[in-house]
Amino acid sequence: MPTSKTTSIVAVLLVITGLLAVQFNPTPEMHRAKIRQSLGDRSPLMRLLGIGSITAFLSNYHSVGVASYTKAGDRTLSIGAFGVVHVLDPRDGKSD
């Protein structure tokens, strides 16, 4: 059975983790920059045509406080938390 001291320590760590998650939630520009970079890295032609920039511009940013994501239409383009953004592969929905 956990002691009240252990419970207090766990509660404090959870609060600190939550506050850090909110503080370091990726911004819309972080998501858009990562989308531009990721799509440009996939293909020189995509980079030349500016597909990454267009896709990033058309994306909609959504924040849930401790994490965030971008969508274009029905498709989730990127997810992020703790200052890290992952762009999902449009073919299968998995991260790069």
DSSP file (Angstrom, degrees, kcal/mol; ACC not computed):
  #  RESIDUE AA STRUCTURE BP1 BP2  ACC     N-H-->O    O-->H-N    N-H-->O    O-->H-N    TCO  KAPPA ALPHA  PHI   PSI    X-CA   Y-CA   Z-CA
    1    1 A M              0   0    0      0, 0.0     2,-0.1     0, 0.0     0, 0.0   0.000 360.0 360.0 360.0 126.8    0.0    0.0    0.0
    2    2 A P        -     0   0    0      0, 0.0     2,-0.1     0, 0.0     0, 0.0  -0.362 360.0-126.5 -68.7 144.7    1.5    3.3   -1.0
    3    3 A T     >  -     0   0    0      1,-0.1     4,-2.4    -2,-0.1     5,-0.2  -0.378  23.7-108.8 -82.9 167.2    2.2    5.8    1.7
    4    4 A S  H  > S+     0   0    0      1,-0.2     4,-2.3     2,-0.2     5,-0.1   0.829 120.6  55.8 -66.7 -30.2    0.9    9.4    1.6
    5    5 A K  H  > S+     0   0    0      2,-0.2     4,-2.3     1,-0.2    -1,-0.2   0.927 108.8  46.3 -66.7 -43.8    4.5   10.6    1.0
    6    6 A T  H  > S+     0   0    0      2,-0.2     4,-2.4     1,-0.2    -2,-0.2   0.913 112.8  50.3 -62.7 -43.5    4.7    8.4   -2.1
    7    7 A T  H  X S+     0   0    0     -4,-2.4     4,-2.4     1,-0.2    -1,-0.2   0.897 110.5  50.0 -62.2 -40.9    1.3    9.5   -3.3
    8    8 A S  H  X S+     0   0    0     -4,-2.3     4,-2.5     2,-0.2    -2,-0.2   0.905 110.2  49.6 -64.6 -42.3    2.3   13.1   -2.8
    9    9 A I  H  X S+     0   0    0     -4,-2.3     4,-2.4     2,-0.2    -2,-0.2   0.923 111.9  48.1 -63.3 -44.6    5.6   12.7   -4.8
   10   10 A V  H  X S+     0   0    0     -4,-2.4     4,-2.3     2,-0.2    -2,-0.2   0.912 111.7  50.4 -62.5 -42.9    3.7   11.0   -7.6
   11   11 A A  H  X S+     0   0    0     -4,-2.4     4,-2.2     2,-0.2    -2,-0.2   0.913 111.0  48.3 -62.4 -43.6    1.1   13.7   -7.7
   12   12 A V  H  X S+     0   0    0     -4,-2.5     4,-2.6     1,-0.2    -2,-0.2   0.915 111.5  50.0 -63.9 -43.1    3.8   16.4   -7.8
   13   13 A L  H  X S+     0   0    0     -4,-2.4     4,-2.5     1,-0.2    -2,-0.2   0.886 110.5  50.1 -63.4 -39.0    5.6   14.6  -10.6
   14   14 A L  H  X S+     0   0    0     -4,-2.3     4,-2.4     2,-0.2    -1,-0.2   0.902 111.4  48.1 -65.6 -41.1    2.4   14.3  -12.6
   15   15 A V  H  X S+     0   0    0     -4,-2.2     4,-2.6     2,-0.2    -2,-0.2   0.928 112.8  48.2 -64.6 -44.9    1.6   18.0  -12.1
   16   16 A I  H  X S+     0   0    0     -4,-2.6     4,-2.5     2,-0.2    -2,-0.2   0.922 112.0  49.6 -61.7 -44.5    5.1   19.0  -13.2
   17   17 A T  H  X S+     0   0    0     -4,-2.5     4,-2.3     1,-0.2    -1,-0.2   0.911 111.6  49.2 -61.1 -43.2    4.9   16.7  -16.2
   18   18 A G  H  X S+     0   0    0     -4,-2.4     4,-2.2     2,-0.2    -2,-0.2   0.911 111.3  48.8 -62.5 -43.6    1.6   18.2  -17.2
   19   19 A L  H  X S+     0   0    0     -4,-2.6     4,-2.5     1,-0.2    -2,-0.2   0.894 111.8  49.2 -64.4 -40.1    2.9   21.7  -16.9
   20   20 A L  H  X S+     0   0    0     -4,-2.5     4,-2.5     2,-0.2    -1,-0.2   0.894 109.3  52.9 -65.2 -39.3    5.9   20.9  -19.0
   21   21 A A  H  < S+     0   0    0     -4,-2.3    61,-0.4     2,-0.2    -2,-0.2   0.914 112.1  44.8 -62.4 -43.0    3.7   19.3  -21.6
   22   22 A V  H >< S+     0   0    0     -4,-2.2     3,-1.0     1,-0.2    -2,-0.2   0.929 114.3  49.4 -65.8 -44.8    1.6   22.5  -21.8
   23   23 A Q  H 3< S+     0   0    0     -4,-2.5    -2,-0.2     1,-0.2    -1,-0.2   0.875 117.9  38.8 -62.7 -39.4    4.7   24.7  -21.9
   24   24 A F  T 3< S+     0   0    0     -4,-2.5    59,-1.8    -5,-0.2    -1,-0.2   0.174  78.3 137.8-102.1  17.2    6.4   22.8  -24.6
   25   25 A N    <   -     0   0    0     -3,-1.0    42,-0.1    57,-0.2    56,-0.1  -0.473  65.6-104.2 -60.2 126.0    3.4   22.0  -26.8
   26   26 A P        -     0   0    0      0, 0.0    -1,-0.1     0, 0.0    54,-0.1  -0.231  34.4-127.5 -58.9 141.3    4.5   22.6  -30.4
   27   27 A T     >  -     0   0    0      1,-0.1     4,-1.9    -3,-0.1     5,-0.2  -0.332  25.3-103.4 -81.2 166.2    3.3   25.8  -32.0
   28   28 A P  H  > S+     0   0    0      0, 0.0     4,-2.6     0, 0.0     5,-0.2   0.902 123.4  53.0 -56.6 -40.4    1.5   26.0  -35.4
   29   29 A E  H  > S+     0   0    0      1,-0.2     4,-2.6     2,-0.2     5,-0.2   0.862 104.7  54.4 -66.8 -34.0    4.8   27.2  -37.0
   30   30 A M  H  > S+     0   0    0      2,-0.2     4,-2.0     1,-0.2    -1,-0.2   0.920 111.0  46.4 -62.6 -42.8    6.7   24.2  -35.6
   31   31 A H  H  X S+     0   0    0     -4,-1.9     4,-2.3     2,-0.2    -2,-0.2   0.943 113.9  47.5 -63.2 -47.6    4.2   21.9  -37.2
   32   32 A R  H  X S+     0   0    0     -4,-2.6     4,-2.6     1,-0.2    -2,-0.2   0.888 111.0  50.7 -64.8 -39.5    4.3   23.7  -40.5
   33   33 A A  H  X S+     0   0    0     -4,-2.6     4,-2.4     1,-0.2    -1,-0.2   0.908 111.5  48.2 -63.7 -41.4    8.1   23.9  -40.6
   34   34 A K  H  X S+     0   0    0     -4,-2.0     4,-2.8    -5,-0.2    -2,-0.2   0.880 110.9  50.9 -67.7 -37.6    8.3   20.1  -40.0
   35   35 A I  H  X S+     0   0    0     -4,-2.3     4,-2.6     2,-0.2     5,-0.3   0.945 111.5  48.0 -64.1 -47.2    5.7   19.4  -42.7
   36   36 A R  H  X S+     0   0    0     -4,-2.6     4,-1.9     1,-0.2    -2,-0.2   0.931 115.9  44.5 -56.8 -47.1    7.6   21.5  -45.2
   37   37 A Q  H  X S+     0   0    0     -4,-2.4     4,-2.1     2,-0.2    -2,-0.2   0.932 114.1  48.2 -64.6 -47.3   10.9   19.8  -44.3
   38   38 A S  H  X S+     0   0    0     -4,-2.8     4,-1.2     1,-0.2    -2,-0.2   0.919 113.8  44.9 -63.9 -46.2    9.5   16.3  -44.3
   39   39 A L  H  X S+     0   0    0     -4,-2.6     4,-0.9     1,-0.2    -1,-0.2   0.869 113.3  51.7 -67.9 -35.0    7.7   16.6  -47.6
   40   40 A G  H  < S+     0   0    0     -4,-1.9     7,-0.4    -5,-0.3     3,-0.3   0.848 107.5  53.1 -67.1 -34.0   10.7   18.2  -49.2
   41   41 A D  H  < S+     0   0    0     -4,-2.1    -1,-0.2     1,-0.2    -2,-0.2   0.758 101.0  61.9 -71.9 -24.7   13.0   15.4  -47.9
   42   42 A R  H  < S+     0   0    0     -4,-1.2    -1,-0.2     1,-0.3    -2,-0.2   0.845 120.1   4.1 -70.9 -33.5   10.7   12.8  -49.5
   43   43 A S     X  -     0   0    0     -4,-0.9     4,-2.0    -3,-0.3    -1,-0.3  -0.958  52.8-143.2-157.4 131.2   11.3   14.0  -53.1
   44   44 A P  H  > S+     0   0    0      0, 0.0     4,-2.7     0, 0.0     5,-0.2   0.856 108.2  55.0 -60.8 -33.9   13.3   16.7  -54.8
   45   45 A L  H  > S+     0   0    0      2,-0.2     4,-2.5     1,-0.2     6,-0.2   0.910 106.1  50.1 -66.0 -41.8   10.4   17.2  -57.2
   46   46 A M  H  >>S+     0   0    0      2,-0.2     5,-2.2     1,-0.2     4,-0.7   0.895 112.3  48.2 -62.4 -39.0    8.1   17.9  -54.3
   47   47 A R  H ><5S+     0   0    0     -4,-2.0     3,-0.7    -7,-0.4    -2,-0.2   0.934 111.5  49.6 -65.7 -45.5   10.6   20.4  -52.9
   48   48 A L  H 3<5S+     0   0    0     -4,-2.7    -2,-0.2     1,-0.2    -1,-0.2   0.882 113.6  45.7 -61.2 -39.7   11.0   22.1  -56.3
   49   49 A L  H 3<5S-     0   0    0     -4,-2.5    -1,-0.2    -5,-0.2    -2,-0.2   0.579 109.9-123.6 -81.0  -9.4    7.2   22.4  -56.7
   50   50 A G  T <X5 +     0   0    0     -4,-0.7     4,-2.4    -3,-0.7     5,-0.2   0.784  58.4 150.0  73.9  27.1    6.8   23.7  -53.1
   51   51 A I  H  ><S+     0   0    0     -5,-2.2     4,-2.9     1,-0.2     5,-0.2   0.886  70.5  53.4 -60.3 -39.9    4.3   20.9  -52.2
   52   52 A G  H  > S+     0   0    0     -6,-0.5     4,-2.5     1,-0.2    -1,-0.2   0.905 109.8  47.2 -62.4 -41.8    5.5   21.0  -48.6
   53   53 A S  H  > S+     0   0    0      2,-0.2     4,-2.4     1,-0.2    -2,-0.2   0.905 113.8  47.4 -66.8 -41.4    4.9   24.7  -48.3
   54   54 A I  H  X S+     0   0    0     -4,-2.4     4,-2.1     2,-0.2    -2,-0.2   0.939 113.9  47.0 -64.8 -46.8    1.5   24.5  -49.8
   55   55 A T  H  X S+     0   0    0     -4,-2.9     4,-0.8     1,-0.2    -2,-0.2   0.916 112.9  49.3 -61.3 -43.8    0.5   21.6  -47.6
   56   56 A A  H >< S+     0   0    0     -4,-2.5     3,-0.7    -5,-0.2    -1,-0.2   0.907 110.4  51.0 -62.3 -41.7    1.8   23.3  -44.5
   57   57 A F  H 3< S+     0   0    0     -4,-2.4    -1,-0.2     1,-0.2    -2,-0.2   0.873 111.4  47.7 -63.5 -37.7   -0.1   26.5  -45.5
   58   58 A L  H 3< S+     0   0    0     -4,-2.1    -1,-0.2    -5,-0.1    -2,-0.2   0.545  90.5 107.2 -82.5  -7.5   -3.4   24.6  -45.9
   59   59 A S    <<  -     0   0    0     -4,-0.8     2,-0.5    -3,-0.7    13,-0.2  -0.393  63.0-138.3 -75.2 149.7   -3.1   22.7  -42.7
   60   60 A N  E     -A   71   0A   0     11,-3.3    11,-2.1    -2,-0.1     2,-0.3  -0.939  15.9-138.7-109.1 126.0   -5.3   23.4  -39.7
   61   61 A Y  E     -A   70   0A   0     -2,-0.5     2,-0.4     9,-0.2     9,-0.2  -0.647  19.8-175.3 -86.7 136.6   -3.6   23.5  -36.2
   62   62 A H  E     -A   69   0A   0      7,-2.9     7,-2.8    -2,-0.3     2,-0.4  -0.999   5.4-163.4-133.3 132.6   -5.4   21.9  -33.2
   63   63 A S  E     -A   68   0A   0     -2,-0.4     5,-0.2     5,-0.2   -36,-0.0  -0.937  15.9-175.3-116.6 138.1   -4.2   22.0  -29.6
   64   64 A V        -     0   0    0      3,-3.2     2,-1.6    -2,-0.4     4,-0.1  -0.027  56.4-104.8-115.0  27.5   -5.4   19.8  -26.8
   65   65 A G  S    S+     0   0    0      2,-0.3   -40,-0.2     1,-0.2     3,-0.1  -0.452 114.4  38.2  88.6 -64.8   -3.3   21.5  -24.2
   66   66 A V  S    S+     0   0    0     -2,-1.6    16,-0.5     1,-0.1     2,-0.3   0.524 128.0  19.0 -98.6  -7.7   -0.6   19.0  -23.7
   67   67 A A        -     0   0    0     14,-0.1    -3,-3.2   -42,-0.1     2,-0.3  -0.942  65.6-158.2-151.5 168.5   -0.3   17.9  -27.3
   68   68 A S  E     -AB  63  80A   0     12,-2.5    12,-2.7    -2,-0.3     2,-0.3  -0.964   5.3-173.5-149.2 164.6   -1.2   19.3  -30.8
   69   69 A Y  E     -AB  62  79A   0     -7,-2.8    -7,-2.9    -2,-0.3     2,-0.4  -0.980  15.9-134.9-154.2 161.9   -1.9   18.1  -34.3
   70   70 A T  E     -AB  61  78A   0      8,-2.1     7,-2.4    -2,-0.3     8,-1.1  -0.936  18.8-169.9-121.5 148.8   -2.5   19.4  -37.8
   71   71 A K  E     -AB  60  76A   0    -11,-2.1   -11,-3.3    -2,-0.4     2,-0.4  -0.967  16.5-163.1-134.0 150.9   -5.1   18.3  -40.3
   72   72 A A  E >  S- B   0  75A   0      3,-2.5     3,-1.6    -2,-0.3     2,-0.3  -0.937  76.1 -44.4-129.8 109.0   -5.8   19.0  -43.9
   73   73 A G  T 3  S-     0   0    0     -2,-0.4   -13,-0.1     1,-0.3     0, 0.0  -0.562 124.1 -23.4  67.1-127.5   -9.3   17.9  -44.7
   74   74 A D  T 3  S+     0   0    0     -2,-0.3     2,-0.4    -3,-0.1    -1,-0.3   0.542 118.9  96.1 -89.8  -9.1   -9.9   14.5  -43.0
   75   75 A R  E <   -B   72   0A   0     -3,-1.6    -3,-2.5     1,-0.0     2,-0.5  -0.696  68.8-138.4 -93.9 129.8   -6.2   13.6  -42.9
   76   76 A T  E     -B   71   0A   0     -2,-0.4    -5,-0.3    -5,-0.2     3,-0.1  -0.751  20.8-177.6 -81.3 123.8   -4.0   14.1  -39.9
   77   77 A L  E     +     0   0A   0     -7,-2.4    11,-2.9    -2,-0.5     2,-0.3   0.856  59.3   2.0 -91.9 -40.9   -0.7   15.5  -41.1
   78   78 A S  E     -BC  70  87A   0     -8,-1.1    -8,-2.1     9,-0.3     2,-0.3  -0.987  52.2-158.8-149.6 155.4    1.4   15.8  -38.0
   79   79 A I  E     -BC  69  86A   0      7,-2.4     7,-3.2    -2,-0.3     2,-0.3  -0.961  18.1-178.8-131.3 151.1    1.2   15.2  -34.2
   80   80 A G  E     +BC  68  85A   0    -12,-2.7   -12,-2.5    -2,-0.3     2,-0.3  -1.000  13.6 160.5-154.1 152.3    3.3   16.8  -31.5
   81   81 A A  E >   + C   0  84A   0      3,-2.0     3,-2.1    -2,-0.3   -14,-0.1  -0.951  68.6  18.3-163.3 151.9    4.1   17.0  -27.8
   82   82 A F  T 3  S-     0   0    0    -16,-0.5   -57,-0.2   -61,-0.4     3,-0.1   0.814 131.7 -55.5  53.4  35.3    6.9   18.1  -25.5
   83   83 A G  T 3  S+     0   0    0    -59,-1.8     2,-0.4     1,-0.2    -1,-0.3   0.521 113.8 114.7  80.5   5.4    8.4   20.2  -28.4
   84   84 A V  E <   -C   81   0A   0     -3,-2.1    -3,-2.0   -60,-0.1     2,-0.4  -0.925  45.9-164.8-114.4 133.5    8.6   17.3  -30.8
   85   85 A V  E     -C   80   0A   0     -2,-0.4     2,-0.5    -5,-0.2    -5,-0.2  -0.961   1.0-165.5-118.6 133.1    6.6   17.1  -34.0
   86   86 A H  E     -C   79   0A   0     -7,-3.2    -7,-2.4    -2,-0.4     2,-0.5  -0.975  12.4-145.2-116.8 128.2    6.2   14.0  -36.1
   87   87 A V  E     -C   78   0A   0     -2,-0.5     9,-1.9    -9,-0.2    -9,-0.3  -0.806  20.4-131.9 -92.0 130.5    4.8   14.1  -39.7
   88   88 A L  B     -D   95   0B   0    -11,-2.9     7,-0.3    -2,-0.5     6,-0.1  -0.563  20.4-110.5 -83.2 144.4    2.7   11.2  -40.6
   89   89 A D    >>  -     0   0    0      5,-4.8     4,-2.9    -2,-0.2     3,-0.6  -0.614  21.5-144.4 -72.9 123.1    3.2    9.3  -43.8
   90   90 A P  T 34 S+     0   0    0      0, 0.0    -1,-0.2     0, 0.0    -2,-0.0   0.710  94.2  59.7 -65.5 -18.2    0.2   10.1  -46.1
   91   91 A R  T 34 S+     0   0    0      3,-0.1    -2,-0.0     1,-0.1    -3,-0.0   0.870 128.9   2.4 -78.0 -36.3    0.3    6.6  -47.5
   92   92 A D  T <4 S-     0   0    0     -3,-0.6    -1,-0.1     2,-0.2     3,-0.1   0.417  92.2-113.8-135.1   2.1   -0.2    4.7  -44.3
   93   93 A G  S  < S+     0   0    0     -4,-2.9     2,-0.2     1,-0.3    -5,-0.0   0.542  72.3 130.1  77.6   6.5   -0.7    7.1  -41.4
   94   94 A K        -     0   0    0     -5,-0.3    -5,-4.8     1,-0.1    -1,-0.3  -0.577  62.8 -99.1 -92.5 158.6    2.6    6.1  -39.7
   95   95 A S  B      D   88   0B   0     -7,-0.3    -7,-0.2    -2,-0.2    -1,-0.1  -0.379 360.0 360.0 -76.4 154.7    5.3    8.6  -38.6
   96   96 A D              0   0    0     -9,-1.9    -1,-0.1    -2,-0.1    -8,-0.1   0.457 360.0 360.0 -63.2 360.0    8.4    9.3  -40.6
